[in-house]
Amino acid sequence: MPELSVGENMFLGRPPTKPGGRVDWPTLYAESRRLLAQLGLVLDPRTPINQLGIGQQQLVEIARALGKKAELLILDEPTAALSNDEIEVLIKLIEALKARGVTIIYISHKL
């Protein structure tokens, strides 16, 4: 959702709530920062997602999956839009997820 913030995209459809059903914004942003930090991203979760580059948007999506405690992660050409530094972060993340028992399907045309 390009008009929403990084944090709103990360918790789309499942925001943390306060009693009465209101969104708990401080928790949403704090948890977003924590998940982004796992990927080495230092982003303000209030930043509109459309202000990020494609590579950063892709890493935000991976952080979103981490927040859901995904047991299976399917990555289709995940490095196509990433810089070399972002690729290194992604590879380290994949190794860490693998060590935690997450199943990863990695699709790439790069040999």
Phi and psi restraints in degrees (range 20) as a CNS / XPLOR table:
assign (resid 1 and name C) (resid 2 and name N)
       (resid 2 and name CA) (resid 2 and name C) 1.0 -60.7 20.0 2
assign (resid 2 and name N) (resid 2 and name CA)
       (resid 2 and name C) (resid 3 and name N) 1.0 -27.2 20.0 2
assign (resid 2 and name C) (resid 3 and name N)
       (resid 3 and name CA) (resid 3 and name C) 1.0 -84.1 20.0 2
assign (resid 3 and name N) (resid 3 and name CA)
       (resid 3 and name C) (resid 4 and name N) 1.0 -15.0 20.0 2
assign (resid 3 and name C) (resid 4 and name N)
       (resid 4 and name CA) (resid 4 and name C) 1.0 -84.1 20.0 2
assign (resid 4 and name N) (resid 4 and name CA)
       (resid 4 and name C) (resid 5 and name N) 1.0 163.8 20.0 2
assign (resid 4 and name C) (resid 5 and name N)
       (resid 5 and name CA) (resid 5 and name C) 1.0 -77.0 20.0 2
assign (resid 5 and name N) (resid 5 and name CA)
       (resid 5 and name C) (resid 6 and name N) 1.0 169.3 20.0 2
assign (resid 5 and name C) (resid 6 and name N)
       (resid 6 and name CA) (resid 6 and name C) 1.0 -56.0 20.0 2
assign (resid 6 and name N) (resid 6 and name CA)
       (resid 6 and name C) (resid 7 and name N) 1.0 -50.8 20.0 2
assign (resid 6 and name C) (resid 7 and name N)
       (resid 7 and name CA) (resid 7 and name C) 1.0 -61.9 20.0 2
assign (resid 7 and name N) (resid 7 and name CA)
       (resid 7 and name C) (resid 8 and name N) 1.0 -42.1 20.0 2
assign (resid 7 and name C) (resid 8 and name N)
       (resid 8 and name CA) (resid 8 and name C) 1.0 -63.5 20.0 2
assign (resid 8 and name N) (resid 8 and name CA)
       (resid 8 and name C) (resid 9 and name N) 1.0 -38.9 20.0 2
assign (resid 8 and name C) (resid 9 and name N)
       (resid 9 and name CA) (resid 9 and name C) 1.0 -65.7 20.0 2
assign (resid 9 and name N) (resid 9 and name CA)
       (resid 9 and name C) (resid 10 and name N) 1.0 -39.4 20.0 2
assign (resid 9 and name C) (resid 10 and name N)
       (resid 10 and name CA) (resid 10 and name C) 1.0 -65.9 20.0 2
assign (resid 10 and name N) (resid 10 and name CA)
       (resid 10 and name C) (resid 11 and name N) 1.0 -30.3 20.0 2
assign (resid 10 and name C) (resid 11 and name N)
       (resid 11 and name CA) (resid 11 and name C) 1.0 -115.1 20.0 2
assign (resid 11 and name N) (resid 11 and name CA)
       (resid 11 and name C) (resid 12 and name N) 1.0 24.3 20.0 2
assign (resid 11 and name C) (resid 12 and name N)
       (resid 12 and name CA) (resid 12 and name C) 1.0 -57.0 20.0 2
assign (resid 12 and name N) (resid 12 and name CA)
       (resid 12 and name C) (resid 13 and name N) 1.0 124.0 20.0 2
assign (resid 12 and name C) (resid 13 and name N)
       (resid 13 and name CA) (resid 13 and name C) 1.0 83.0 20.0 2
assign (resid 13 and name N) (resid 13 and name CA)
       (resid 13 and name C) (resid 14 and name N) 1.0 -5.2 20.0 2
assign (resid 13 and name C) (resid 14 and name N)
       (resid 14 and name CA) (resid 14 and name C) 1.0 -151.9 20.0 2
assign (resid 14 and name N) (resid 14 and name CA)
       (resid 14 and name C) (resid 15 and name N) 1.0 49.2 20.0 2
assign (resid 14 and name C) (resid 15 and name N)
       (resid 15 and name CA) (resid 15 and name C) 1.0 -70.4 20.0 2
assign (resid 15 and name N) (resid 15 and name CA)
       (resid 15 and name C) (resid 16 and name N) 1.0 149.6 20.0 2
assign (resid 15 and name C) (resid 16 and name N)
       (resid 16 and name CA) (resid 16 and name C) 1.0 -66.3 20.0 2
assign (resid 16 and name N) (resid 16 and name CA)
       (resid 16 and name C) (resid 17 and name N) 1.0 141.1 20.0 2
assign (resid 16 and name C) (resid 17 and name N)
       (resid 17 and name CA) (resid 17 and name C) 1.0 -125.0 20.0 2
assign (resid 17 and name N) (resid 17 and name CA)
       (resid 17 and name C) (resid 18 and name N) 1.0 157.0 20.0 2
assign (resid 17 and name C) (resid 18 and name N)
       (resid 18 and name CA) (resid 18 and name C) 1.0 -94.8 20.0 2
assign (resid 18 and name N) (resid 18 and name CA)
       (resid 18 and name C) (resid 19 and name N) 1.0 167.4 20.0 2
assign (resid 18 and name C) (resid 19 and name N)
       (resid 19 and name CA) (resid 19 and name C) 1.0 -54.4 20.0 2
assign (resid 19 and name N) (resid 19 and name CA)
       (resid 19 and name C) (resid 20 and name N) 1.0 136.9 20.0 2
assign (resid 19 and name C) (resid 20 and name N)
       (resid 20 and name CA) (resid 20 and name C) 1.0 97.0 20.0 2
assign (resid 20 and name N) (resid 20 and name CA)
       (resid 20 and name C) (resid 21 and name N) 1.0 -5.6 20.0 2
assign (resid 20 and name C) (resid 21 and name N)
       (resid 21 and name CA) (resid 21 and name C) 1.0 89.1 20.0 2
assign (resid 21 and name N) (resid 21 and name CA)
       (resid 21 and name C) (resid 22 and name N) 1.0 2.8 20.0 2
assign (resid 21 and name C) (resid 22 and name N)
       (resid 22 and name CA) (resid 22 and name C) 1.0 -75.9 20.0 2
assign (resid 22 and name N) (resid 22 and name CA)
       (resid 22 and name C) (resid 23 and name N) 1.0 147.7 20.0 2
assign (resid 22 and name C) (resid 23 and name N)
       (resid 23 and name CA) (resid 23 and name C) 1.0 -65.9 20.0 2
assign (resid 23 and name N) (resid 23 and name CA)
       (resid 23 and name C) (resid 24 and name N) 1.0 133.3 20.0 2
assign (resid 23 and name C) (resid 24 and name N)
       (resid 24 and name CA) (resid 24 and name C) 1.0 -90.0 20.0 2
assign (resid 24 and name N) (resid 24 and name CA)
       (resid 24 and name C) (resid 25 and name N) 1.0 85.4 20.0 2
assign (resid 24 and name C) (resid 25 and name N)
       (resid 25 and name CA) (resid 25 and name C) 1.0 -60.3 20.0 2
assign (resid 25 and name N) (resid 25 and name CA)
       (resid 25 and name C) (resid 26 and name N) 1.0 -44.5 20.0 2
assign (resid 25 and name C) (resid 26 and name N)
       (resid 26 and name CA) (resid 26 and name C) 1.0 -58.3 20.0 2
assign (resid 26 and name N) (resid 26 and name CA)
       (resid 26 and name C) (resid 27 and name N) 1.0 -40.5 20.0 2
assign (resid 26 and name C) (resid 27 and name N)
       (resid 27 and name CA) (resid 27 and name C) 1.0 -68.2 20.0 2
assign (resid 27 and name N) (resid 27 and name CA)
       (resid 27 and name C) (resid 28 and name N) 1.0 -42.9 20.0 2
assign (resid 27 and name C) (resid 28 and name N)
       (resid 28 and name CA) (resid 28 and name C) 1.0 -57.7 20.0 2
assign (resid 28 and name N) (resid 28 and name CA)
       (resid 28 and name C) (resid 29 and name N) 1.0 -47.4 20.0 2
assign (resid 28 and name C) (resid 29 and name N)
       (resid 29 and name CA) (resid 29 and name C) 1.0 -71.4 20.0 2
assign (resid 29 and name N) (resid 29 and name CA)
       (resid 29 and name C) (resid 30 and name N) 1.0 -37.8 20.0 2
assign (resid 29 and name C) (resid 30 and name N)
       (resid 30 and name CA) (resid 30 and name C) 1.0 -65.0 20.0 2
assign (resid 30 and name N) (resid 30 and name CA)
       (resid 30 and name C) (resid 31 and name N) 1.0 -44.2 20.0 2
assign (resid 30 and name C) (resid 31 and name N)
       (resid 31 and name CA) (resid 31 and name C) 1.0 -67.0 20.0 2
assign (resid 31 and name N) (resid 31 and name CA)
       (resid 31 and name C) (resid 32 and name N) 1.0 -36.5 20.0 2
assign (resid 31 and name C) (resid 32 and name N)
       (resid 32 and name CA) (resid 32 and name C) 1.0 -61.0 20.0 2
assign (resid 32 and name N) (resid 32 and name CA)
       (resid 32 and name C) (resid 33 and name N) 1.0 -46.6 20.0 2
assign (resid 32 and name C) (resid 33 and name N)
       (resid 33 and name CA) (resid 33 and name C) 1.0 -59.1 20.0 2
assign (resid 33 and name N) (resid 33 and name CA)
       (resid 33 and name C) (resid 34 and name N) 1.0 -42.5 20.0 2
assign (resid 33 and name C) (resid 34 and name N)
       (resid 34 and name CA) (resid 34 and name C) 1.0 -62.5 20.0 2
assign (resid 34 and name N) (resid 34 and name CA)
       (resid 34 and name C) (resid 35 and name N) 1.0 -45.4 20.0 2
assign (resid 34 and name C) (resid 35 and name N)
       (resid 35 and name CA) (resid 35 and name C) 1.0 -67.1 20.0 2
assign (resid 35 and name N) (resid 35 and name CA)
       (resid 35 and name C) (resid 36 and name N) 1.0 -41.1 20.0 2
assign (resid 35 and name C) (resid 36 and name N)
       (resid 36 and name CA) (resid 36 and name C) 1.0 -64.3 20.0 2
assign (resid 36 and name N) (resid 36 and name CA)
       (resid 36 and name C) (resid 37 and name N) 1.0 -37.4 20.0 2
assign (resid 36 and name C) (resid 37 and name N)
       (resid 37 and name CA) (resid 37 and name C) 1.0 -62.6 20.0 2
assign (resid 37 and name N) (resid 37 and name CA)
       (resid 37 and name C) (resid 38 and name N) 1.0 -31.1 20.0 2
assign (resid 37 and name C) (resid 38 and name N)
       (resid 38 and name CA) (resid 38 and name C) 1.0 -61.6 20.0 2
assign (resid 38 and name N) (resid 38 and name CA)
       (resid 38 and name C) (resid 39 and name N) 1.0 -24.4 20.0 2
assign (resid 38 and name C) (resid 39 and name N)
       (resid 39 and name CA) (resid 39 and name C) 1.0 -99.0 20.0 2
assign (resid 39 and name N) (resid 39 and name CA)
       (resid 39 and name C) (resid 40 and name N) 1.0 3.8 20.0 2
assign (resid 39 and name C) (resid 40 and name N)
       (resid 40 and name CA) (resid 40 and name C) 1.0 77.1 20.0 2
assign (resid 40 and name N) (resid 40 and name CA)
       (resid 40 and name C) (resid 41 and name N) 1.0 16.8 20.0 2
assign (resid 40 and name C) (resid 41 and name N)
       (resid 41 and name CA) (resid 41 and name C) 1.0 -96.8 20.0 2
assign (resid 41 and name N) (resid 41 and name CA)
       (resid 41 and name C) (resid 42 and name N) 1.0 127.8 20.0 2
assign (resid 41 and name C) (resid 42 and name N)
       (resid 42 and name CA) (resid 42 and name C) 1.0 -110.9 20.0 2
assign (resid 42 and name N) (resid 42 and name CA)
       (resid 42 and name C) (resid 43 and name N) 1.0 90.1 20.0 2
assign (resid 42 and name C) (resid 43 and name N)
       (resid 43 and name CA) (resid 43 and name C) 1.0 -125.7 20.0 2
assign (resid 43 and name N) (resid 43 and name CA)
       (resid 43 and name C) (resid 44 and name N) 1.0 146.9 20.0 2
assign (resid 43 and name C) (resid 44 and name N)
       (resid 44 and name CA) (resid 44 and name C) 1.0 -77.0 20.0 2
assign (resid 44 and name N) (resid 44 and name CA)
       (resid 44 and name C) (resid 45 and name N) 1.0 118.4 20.0 2
assign (resid 44 and name C) (resid 45 and name N)
       (resid 45 and name CA) (resid 45 and name C) 1.0 -62.5 20.0 2
assign (resid 45 and name N) (resid 45 and name CA)
       (resid 45 and name C) (resid 46 and name N) 1.0 -10.6 20.0 2
assign (resid 45 and name C) (resid 46 and name N)
       (resid 46 and name CA) (resid 46 and name C) 1.0 -85.6 20.0 2
assign (resid 46 and name N) (resid 46 and name CA)
       (resid 46 and name C) (resid 47 and name N) 1.0 -7.4 20.0 2
assign (resid 46 and name C) (resid 47 and name N)
       (resid 47 and name CA) (resid 47 and name C) 1.0 -66.5 20.0 2
assign (resid 47 and name N) (resid 47 and name CA)
       (resid 47 and name C) (resid 48 and name N) 1.0 131.0 20.0 2
assign (resid 47 and name C) (resid 48 and name N)
       (resid 48 and name CA) (resid 48 and name C) 1.0 -60.8 20.0 2
assign (resid 48 and name N) (resid 48 and name CA)
       (resid 48 and name C) (resid 49 and name N) 1.0 135.2 20.0 2
assign (resid 48 and name C) (resid 49 and name N)
       (resid 49 and name CA) (resid 49 and name C) 1.0 -60.2 20.0 2
assign (resid 49 and name N) (resid 49 and name CA)
       (resid 49 and name C) (resid 50 and name N) 1.0 -29.3 20.0 2
assign (resid 49 and name C) (resid 50 and name N)
       (resid 50 and name CA) (resid 50 and name C) 1.0 -73.2 20.0 2
assign (resid 50 and name N) (resid 50 and name CA)
       (resid 50 and name C) (resid 51 and name N) 1.0 -4.7 20.0 2
assign (resid 50 and name C) (resid 51 and name N)
       (resid 51 and name CA) (resid 51 and name C) 1.0 -91.6 20.0 2
assign (resid 51 and name N) (resid 51 and name CA)
       (resid 51 and name C) (resid 52 and name N) 1.0 -2.0 20.0 2
assign (resid 51 and name C) (resid 52 and name N)
       (resid 52 and name CA) (resid 52 and name C) 1.0 -96.9 20.0 2
assign (resid 52 and name N) (resid 52 and name CA)
       (resid 52 and name C) (resid 53 and name N) 1.0 155.7 20.0 2
assign (resid 52 and name C) (resid 53 and name N)
       (resid 53 and name CA) (resid 53 and name C) 1.0 -70.9 20.0 2
assign (resid 53 and name N) (resid 53 and name CA)
       (resid 53 and name C) (resid 54 and name N) 1.0 164.9 20.0 2
assign (resid 53 and name C) (resid 54 and name N)
       (resid 54 and name CA) (resid 54 and name C) 1.0 -58.9 20.0 2
assign (resid 54 and name N) (resid 54 and name CA)
       (resid 54 and name C) (resid 55 and name N) 1.0 -42.0 20.0 2
assign (resid 54 and name C) (resid 55 and name N)
       (resid 55 and name CA) (resid 55 and name C) 1.0 -61.2 20.0 2
assign (resid 55 and name N) (resid 55 and name CA)
       (resid 55 and name C) (resid 56 and name N) 1.0 -43.6 20.0 2
assign (resid 55 and name C) (resid 56 and name N)
       (resid 56 and name CA) (resid 56 and name C) 1.0 -66.9 20.0 2
assign (resid 56 and name N) (resid 56 and name CA)
       (resid 56 and name C) (resid 57 and name N) 1.0 -38.1 20.0 2
assign (resid 56 and name C) (resid 57 and name N)
       (resid 57 and name CA) (resid 57 and name C) 1.0 -61.0 20.0 2
assign (resid 57 and name N) (resid 57 and name CA)
       (resid 57 and name C) (resid 58 and name N) 1.0 -39.5 20.0 2
assign (resid 57 and name C) (resid 58 and name N)
       (resid 58 and name CA) (resid 58 and name C) 1.0 -65.6 20.0 2
assign (resid 58 and name N) (resid 58 and name CA)
       (resid 58 and name C) (resid 59 and name N) 1.0 -41.3 20.0 2
assign (resid 58 and name C) (resid 59 and name N)
       (resid 59 and name CA) (resid 59 and name C) 1.0 -66.5 20.0 2
assign (resid 59 and name N) (resid 59 and name CA)
       (resid 59 and name C) (resid 60 and name N) 1.0 -34.0 20.0 2
assign (resid 59 and name C) (resid 60 and name N)
       (resid 60 and name CA) (resid 60 and name C) 1.0 -62.7 20.0 2
assign (resid 60 and name N) (resid 60 and name CA)
       (resid 60 and name C) (resid 61 and name N) 1.0 -39.5 20.0 2
assign (resid 60 and name C) (resid 61 and name N)
       (resid 61 and name CA) (resid 61 and name C) 1.0 -63.9 20.0 2
assign (resid 61 and name N) (resid 61 and name CA)
       (resid 61 and name C) (resid 62 and name N) 1.0 -38.1 20.0 2
assign (resid 61 and name C) (resid 62 and name N)
       (resid 62 and name CA) (resid 62 and name C) 1.0 -67.0 20.0 2
assign (resid 62 and name N) (resid 62 and name CA)
       (resid 62 and name C) (resid 63 and name N) 1.0 -40.6 20.0 2
assign (resid 62 and name C) (resid 63 and name N)
       (resid 63 and name CA) (resid 63 and name C) 1.0 -61.0 20.0 2
assign (resid 63 and name N) (resid 63 and name CA)
       (resid 63 and name C) (resid 64 and name N) 1.0 -36.9 20.0 2
assign (resid 63 and name C) (resid 64 and name N)
       (resid 64 and name CA) (resid 64 and name C) 1.0 -61.0 20.0 2
assign (resid 64 and name N) (resid 64 and name CA)
       (resid 64 and name C) (resid 65 and name N) 1.0 -43.2 20.0 2
assign (resid 64 and name C) (resid 65 and name N)
       (resid 65 and name CA) (resid 65 and name C) 1.0 -64.0 20.0 2
assign (resid 65 and name N) (resid 65 and name CA)
       (resid 65 and name C) (resid 66 and name N) 1.0 -37.9 20.0 2
assign (resid 65 and name C) (resid 66 and name N)
       (resid 66 and name CA) (resid 66 and name C) 1.0 -61.8 20.0 2
assign (resid 66 and name N) (resid 66 and name CA)
       (resid 66 and name C) (resid 67 and name N) 1.0 -39.1 20.0 2
assign (resid 66 and name C) (resid 67 and name N)
       (resid 67 and name CA) (resid 67 and name C) 1.0 -64.7 20.0 2
assign (resid 67 and name N) (resid 67 and name CA)
       (resid 67 and name C) (resid 68 and name N) 1.0 -24.9 20.0 2
assign (resid 67 and name C) (resid 68 and name N)
       (resid 68 and name CA) (resid 68 and name C) 1.0 -87.4 20.0 2
assign (resid 68 and name N) (resid 68 and name CA)
       (resid 68 and name C) (resid 69 and name N) 1.0 -0.4 20.0 2
assign (resid 68 and name C) (resid 69 and name N)
       (resid 69 and name CA) (resid 69 and name C) 1.0 56.1 20.0 2
assign (resid 69 and name N) (resid 69 and name CA)
       (resid 69 and name C) (resid 70 and name N) 1.0 46.2 20.0 2
assign (resid 69 and name C) (resid 70 and name N)
       (resid 70 and name CA) (resid 70 and name C) 1.0 -59.9 20.0 2
assign (resid 70 and name N) (resid 70 and name CA)
       (resid 70 and name C) (resid 71 and name N) 1.0 139.1 20.0 2
assign (resid 70 and name C) (resid 71 and name N)
       (resid 71 and name CA) (resid 71 and name C) 1.0 -96.7 20.0 2
assign (resid 71 and name N) (resid 71 and name CA)
       (resid 71 and name C) (resid 72 and name N) 1.0 -15.1 20.0 2
assign (resid 71 and name C) (resid 72 and name N)
       (resid 72 and name CA) (resid 72 and name C) 1.0 -134.7 20.0 2
assign (resid 72 and name N) (resid 72 and name CA)
       (resid 72 and name C) (resid 73 and name N) 1.0 128.3 20.0 2
assign (resid 72 and name C) (resid 73 and name N)
       (resid 73 and name CA) (resid 73 and name C) 1.0 -125.7 20.0 2
assign (resid 73 and name N) (resid 73 and name CA)
       (resid 73 and name C) (resid 74 and name N) 1.0 119.5 20.0 2
assign (resid 73 and name C) (resid 74 and name N)
       (resid 74 and name CA) (resid 74 and name C) 1.0 -105.4 20.0 2
assign (resid 74 and name N) (resid 74 and name CA)
       (resid 74 and name C) (resid 75 and name N) 1.0 116.5 20.0 2
assign (resid 74 and name C) (resid 75 and name N)
       (resid 75 and name CA) (resid 75 and name C) 1.0 -112.2 20.0 2
assign (resid 75 and name N) (resid 75 and name CA)
       (resid 75 and name C) (resid 76 and name N) 1.0 111.4 20.0 2
assign (resid 75 and name C) (resid 76 and name N)
       (resid 76 and name CA) (resid 76 and name C) 1.0 -101.9 20.0 2
assign (resid 76 and name N) (resid 76 and name CA)
       (resid 76 and name C) (resid 77 and name N) 1.0 108.6 20.0 2
assign (resid 76 and name C) (resid 77 and name N)
       (resid 77 and name CA) (resid 77 and name C) 1.0 52.3 20.0 2
assign (resid 77 and name N) (resid 77 and name CA)
       (resid 77 and name C) (resid 78 and name N) 1.0 52.5 20.0 2
assign (resid 77 and name C) (resid 78 and name N)
       (resid 78 and name CA) (resid 78 and name C) 1.0 -68.1 20.0 2
assign (resid 78 and name N) (resid 78 and name CA)
       (resid 78 and name C) (resid 79 and name N) 1.0 -21.1 20.0 2
assign (resid 78 and name C) (resid 79 and name N)
       (resid 79 and name CA) (resid 79 and name C) 1.0 -94.5 20.0 2
assign (resid 79 and name N) (resid 79 and name CA)
       (resid 79 and name C) (resid 80 and name N) 1.0 -3.6 20.0 2
assign (resid 79 and name C) (resid 80 and name N)
       (resid 80 and name CA) (resid 80 and name C) 1.0 -56.7 20.0 2
assign (resid 80 and name N) (resid 80 and name CA)
       (resid 80 and name C) (resid 81 and name N) 1.0 -38.9 20.0 2
assign (resid 80 and name C) (resid 81 and name N)
       (resid 81 and name CA) (resid 81 and name C) 1.0 -108.6 20.0 2
assign (resid 81 and name N) (resid 81 and name CA)
       (resid 81 and name C) (resid 82 and name N) 1.0 11.2 20.0 2
assign (resid 81 and name C) (resid 82 and name N)
       (resid 82 and name CA) (resid 82 and name C) 1.0 -97.9 20.0 2
assign (resid 82 and name N) (resid 82 and name CA)
       (resid 82 and name C) (resid 83 and name N) 1.0 149.6 20.0 2
assign (resid 82 and name C) (resid 83 and name N)
       (resid 83 and name CA) (resid 83 and name C) 1.0 -76.5 20.0 2
assign (resid 83 and name N) (resid 83 and name CA)
       (resid 83 and name C) (resid 84 and name N) 1.0 169.6 20.0 2
assign (resid 83 and name C) (resid 84 and name N)
       (resid 84 and name CA) (resid 84 and name C) 1.0 -59.6 20.0 2
assign (resid 84 and name N) (resid 84 and name CA)
       (resid 84 and name C) (resid 85 and name N) 1.0 -40.6 20.0 2
assign (resid 84 and name C) (resid 85 and name N)
       (resid 85 and name CA) (resid 85 and name C) 1.0 -63.9 20.0 2
assign (resid 85 and name N) (resid 85 and name CA)
       (resid 85 and name C) (resid 86 and name N) 1.0 -42.0 20.0 2
assign (resid 85 and name C) (resid 86 and name N)
       (resid 86 and name CA) (resid 86 and name C) 1.0 -67.0 20.0 2
assign (resid 86 and name N) (resid 86 and name CA)
       (resid 86 and name C) (resid 87 and name N) 1.0 -34.3 20.0 2
assign (resid 86 and name C) (resid 87 and name N)
       (resid 87 and name CA) (resid 87 and name C) 1.0 -64.1 20.0 2
assign (resid 87 and name N) (resid 87 and name CA)
       (resid 87 and name C) (resid 88 and name N) 1.0 -42.7 20.0 2
assign (resid 87 and name C) (resid 88 and name N)
       (resid 88 and name CA) (resid 88 and name C) 1.0 -60.5 20.0 2
assign (resid 88 and name N) (resid 88 and name CA)
       (resid 88 and name C) (resid 89 and name N) 1.0 -42.4 20.0 2
assign (resid 88 and name C) (resid 89 and name N)
       (resid 89 and name CA) (resid 89 and name C) 1.0 -61.8 20.0 2
assign (resid 89 and name N) (resid 89 and name CA)
       (resid 89 and name C) (resid 90 and name N) 1.0 -44.1 20.0 2
assign (resid 89 and name C) (resid 90 and name N)
       (resid 90 and name CA) (resid 90 and name C) 1.0 -62.5 20.0 2
assign (resid 90 and name N) (resid 90 and name CA)
       (resid 90 and name C) (resid 91 and name N) 1.0 -44.0 20.0 2
assign (resid 90 and name C) (resid 91 and name N)
       (resid 91 and name CA) (resid 91 and name C) 1.0 -62.8 20.0 2
assign (resid 91 and name N) (resid 91 and name CA)
       (resid 91 and name C) (resid 92 and name N) 1.0 -42.6 20.0 2
assign (resid 91 and name C) (resid 92 and name N)
       (resid 92 and name CA) (resid 92 and name C) 1.0 -63.5 20.0 2
assign (resid 92 and name N) (resid 92 and name CA)
       (resid 92 and name C) (resid 93 and name N) 1.0 -39.4 20.0 2
assign (resid 92 and name C) (resid 93 and name N)
       (resid 93 and name CA) (resid 93 and name C) 1.0 -64.1 20.0 2
assign (resid 93 and name N) (resid 93 and name CA)
       (resid 93 and name C) (resid 94 and name N) 1.0 -44.1 20.0 2
assign (resid 93 and name C) (resid 94 and name N)
       (resid 94 and name CA) (resid 94 and name C) 1.0 -59.5 20.0 2
assign (resid 94 and name N) (resid 94 and name CA)
       (resid 94 and name C) (resid 95 and name N) 1.0 -42.4 20.0 2
assign (resid 94 and name C) (resid 95 and name N)
       (resid 95 and name CA) (resid 95 and name C) 1.0 -62.7 20.0 2
assign (resid 95 and name N) (resid 95 and name CA)
       (resid 95 and name C) (resid 96 and name N) 1.0 -42.1 20.0 2
assign (resid 95 and name C) (resid 96 and name N)
       (resid 96 and name CA) (resid 96 and name C) 1.0 -65.7 20.0 2
assign (resid 96 and name N) (resid 96 and name CA)
       (resid 96 and name C) (resid 97 and name N) 1.0 -41.7 20.0 2
assign (resid 96 and name C) (resid 97 and name N)
       (resid 97 and name CA) (resid 97 and name C) 1.0 -64.8 20.0 2
assign (resid 97 and name N) (resid 97 and name CA)
       (resid 97 and name C) (resid 98 and name N) 1.0 -40.9 20.0 2
assign (resid 97 and name C) (resid 98 and name N)
       (resid 98 and name CA) (resid 98 and name C) 1.0 -59.7 20.0 2
assign (resid 98 and name N) (resid 98 and name CA)
       (resid 98 and name C) (resid 99 and name N) 1.0 -42.2 20.0 2
assign (resid 98 and name C) (resid 99 and name N)
       (resid 99 and name CA) (resid 99 and name C) 1.0 -64.1 20.0 2
assign (resid 99 and name N) (resid 99 and name CA)
       (resid 99 and name C) (resid 100 and name N) 1.0 -27.3 20.0 2
assign (resid 99 and name C) (resid 100 and name N)
       (resid 100 and name CA) (resid 100 and name C) 1.0 -85.0 20.0 2
assign (resid 100 and name N) (resid 100 and name CA)
       (resid 100 and name C) (resid 101 and name N) 1.0 -3.3 20.0 2
assign (resid 100 and name C) (resid 101 and name N)
       (resid 101 and name CA) (resid 101 and name C) 1.0 93.0 20.0 2
assign (resid 101 and name N) (resid 101 and name CA)
       (resid 101 and name C) (resid 102 and name N) 1.0 11.1 20.0 2
assign (resid 101 and name C) (resid 102 and name N)
       (resid 102 and name CA) (resid 102 and name C) 1.0 -77.0 20.0 2
assign (resid 102 and name N) (resid 102 and name CA)
       (resid 102 and name C) (resid 103 and name N) 1.0 133.4 20.0 2
assign (resid 102 and name C) (resid 103 and name N)
       (resid 103 and name CA) (resid 103 and name C) 1.0 -83.5 20.0 2
assign (resid 103 and name N) (resid 103 and name CA)
       (resid 103 and name C) (resid 104 and name N) 1.0 131.2 20.0 2
assign (resid 103 and name C) (resid 104 and name N)
       (resid 104 and name CA) (resid 104 and name C) 1.0 -125.5 20.0 2
assign (resid 104 and name N) (resid 104 and name CA)
       (resid 104 and name C) (resid 105 and name N) 1.0 126.6 20.0 2
assign (resid 104 and name C) (resid 105 and name N)
       (resid 105 and name CA) (resid 105 and name C) 1.0 -106.6 20.0 2
assign (resid 105 and name N) (resid 105 and name CA)
       (resid 105 and name C) (resid 106 and name N) 1.0 118.2 20.0 2
assign (resid 105 and name C) (resid 106 and name N)
       (resid 106 and name CA) (resid 106 and name C) 1.0 -115.2 20.0 2
assign (resid 106 and name N) (resid 106 and name CA)
       (resid 106 and name C) (resid 107 and name N) 1.0 113.9 20.0 2
assign (resid 106 and name C) (resid 107 and name N)
       (resid 107 and name CA) (resid 107 and name C) 1.0 -104.8 20.0 2
assign (resid 107 and name N) (resid 107 and name CA)
       (resid 107 and name C) (resid 108 and name N) 1.0 125.9 20.0 2
assign (resid 107 and name C) (resid 108 and name N)
       (resid 108 and name CA) (resid 108 and name C) 1.0 -149.4 20.0 2
assign (resid 108 and name N) (resid 108 and name CA)
       (resid 108 and name C) (resid 109 and name N) 1.0 147.9 20.0 2
assign (resid 108 and name C) (resid 109 and name N)
       (resid 109 and name CA) (resid 109 and name C) 1.0 -99.7 20.0 2
assign (resid 109 and name N) (resid 109 and name CA)
       (resid 109 and name C) (resid 110 and name N) 1.0 -2.6 20.0 2
assign (resid 109 and name C) (resid 110 and name N)
       (resid 110 and name CA) (resid 110 and name C) 1.0 -79.6 20.0 2
assign (resid 110 and name N) (resid 110 and name CA)
       (resid 110 and name C) (resid 111 and name N) 1.0 129.4 20.0 2
